[in-house]
Each structure stands twice: as structure tokens, then as C-alpha cells.
Amino acid sequence: MICAALSVGAQNDVRSPYQDESDGVSAGGKWVEFRSEDKMTAAKRVRFELQSDNYLSADPDYKPRIEMICTNGKFTSADFNPGIRLGPPNRPGFWGQPQMEVVVRVDDTHHEHGWNWIRDRFLSMDKGTTRELIGAHIFKIQIPGRRGPEIAEFSPAGLDLERVKRACDLTPKKPSHY
């Protein structure tokens, strides 16, 4: 009976790809929470990860994902990693940083965003969209792909919002209709 209980518990854990980070545990719904501590500063870091429900055409072996990172109880950043090499940035940001224009669907609203383009591998999401994400049932990101638009589909519902509040001091926000 103990072996069966250990087996069930092990199925809920997700191995961390990063050294010095604990294996992930369910944070509700399809979200996984990972914890670590910086060896030099002792800063406590929590990383929430949500994998997409689908694959993009360029890599059928890697699901796109969103990572939300919090340090010492405060929101630090959120990144969208499509798992494919991104095309070149298609617009400048306010400070001239390279950005990629994306279309985001949050439940029944659609918005265009310019997210910072980081080393042709991922996009840095804005805090407002991150707050919409954590309270959403449907979340989709459309990016320009080599053969046309690519859409990563996420199911963020079920996230333990109290857990996010403690780790990140972040609360959900309803999307505005503009």
C-alpha cells in the first residue's frame, strides 16, 4: 500500500529542468509550481509554468509554455516560450527595444500587444496580460510563423490564486473590452 501511495505521489511531481530548483508540484489546473533559492543572495524564487494544449508546426515534440517568475514574494516577470525559433522583431518598443506584435485572446476578448523579443527564443509578457491570464479560462497567443500565423492554446483555469497571491503578490484582472 505504501508503494502505491508513493507511486501516485510521484505521478503528480514534474521534474525540474533547472539545477537547484525543486521538482514541480501541482498549483491547480494544469499549472506546475517550482521553488528555488539563490545561493548567493538567499532570494526565494517561485516559478509557475503552464504548458499549452497544442504544439506549433515547427516542433511537434515541444509544447509552448508560459513561465511566471516571482522573487521574495513579488512578481518578477512572465515569459512566453513558443518552443520554436521566433522570426525577427516586427516593431520597436517605447524605449527602442525589439518587440514582436502578438494577438492575445483572454476568454471572449482579443488584444494586440507588443512583447519584448528576447534572443529569438521567447517573448516577455506584460504584467497586465499576466494578471488577465491567471484569472482566465481560455488563453491563446497568436504569433507570426514561417507559414502564417501560429496559435498556442492554453487552459489556465484551476490555478490556486491564493498560492499565486502568497508567492507573487499578484491578483487576477478581468480583461477590458477595448
N, C-alpha and C positions, 0 to 999 in steps of 0.2 A: 504494500500500500504506500509506503514511503517513496519507493521508486516511481510509482505512478504520479504521486504529487510533485516530485522533483521534475519529472518529465513534462508535466503540464506547465509548471512554473518556467521551465527553460524555453518552452514554446512562445511565451509572452515576451521574453527578452530579445533584444536586437543587438547584435554585435556592433560595437563602435568601430569605425574605420580609422579613428584617430588614437594615437598613443596618449596615455594618461587621461583618457576620458572613460567614464564608467559605461558599461553596456546600457543600452536604452531600455526604458520601461514605458508601458503604455501611458499616455497622457490624456486618454479619452479618444473615442472615434479611431481614426487612422493615424493620429499623431503619436510620435515617439519622443520621449524626453531623455536627454543625455546630460550628465553633470561632470564637471572637472574643476580643478583648482590650479591656478597659475603657480608654478614652483617658486618664482621669484617674488611676486607681489602678494601671493595668497588670495588673489581675487577669485571669487566664486563665480563660475560660469555655468549657465544653463543653455542648452541648445535644444530647441523644439524642431522636429523635422516632420514634414508631410510629403509623402510621395504621391505622384499623380496616379490617376486611374488608367492612364494610357501611355503609350510610347510614341515618340516622334519618329518620322520616317527615316531619319539618318542613322538612328541607333536603336534597333529593336531589342537590345539587351539592357538598356539603362532607362529607368523611368525618371522623368524630370522631377525635381523636388524643390521645396521651399524650406529654407532654414531660417529660423528666428533665433537670434542670439541675445542673451541678457547677461549682464555682468553686475555683480553685487546688488542684485535686486532692481536693476534698472534696464530698460530696453536699450540695446546697443545697435542692432541692425537686423535687417531681414533681406535675404537674397533669394533670387530665383535662378536655379541651375537647370537649364534645359537638357543637359547631358549631351548636347551637340555643340559643335563649334559655331559660334554666332557670326553672322555677317558683320560688315563694318558698321560703326555707329551711323545713324542717319539724321542726327541733329545735334547741335551744341546745347549744353545746359546753360543755366543762368550765369555761371562763372566760367563758361567755356569748356567744361569737362565733356567728354564724349558721352552721348546718350543714344539709346535706341527707343524709338516710338513703339509702344505696345498698346493693344486694346485689352482691357480687363472687364470681365463680366463678374459682378457680385450679385448673386441671386437674380433679380429682374432688372438690374441697371447695367449700363455699359459706359465705360470711360476710356479716354485715351490718356496715356501717361508717357512721360519721358523719363526712363530709368537709367541711372548711370551704368555705363558699359564698362565692365571690369575684365581686362585681359582676354577678350573674345570668348570667355567661358561662362560668365554669369552676369546677371543684372541686379543692381542694388535697388530694392523696393523702397518706396517712401513710407513713412510711419502711418500716414492716414490710410493708405491701402492695406497695410498690415493690420490695422485696427478693424477695418471692414472684413478682412479675411477671417479673423478669429471668431467673428460672430455670424459668418455666412453658412449657408447650406450648399450653395453652388458657387464655385470659383473657377474661372477659366482665364487663361492668358494666351493671347494670340501674338505670335512674333513672326517677322518676315523669315521665310525659309528659302532654301535654294530653288524649290519647285513651286513656290507660292506660300501663302500663309500656313503656319503650323499652330495647332491649338493644343495646349496642355490642359487637361481637365482634372480638377481636384474636388474631393469631397471632405471639406473641413469640419463638418458638423460633428458634434460629440466631444470636442476639446473641453477639458476641465478648465473653465475660465477662472476659477478660484486659484488653481495652480499657476496659471499664467499671471494673475494679479500678484501673487506672492513672489514669483521669480523675476517678473519684468516690470511690475507696477504699470501694467497695460490693461485697458479695458476695451471691449468691442465698441464699434461705432457703426451706426446704420449708414449705408451709402446714401448720398444725396442724389436727387434727381435733377441733374443739370444738363 
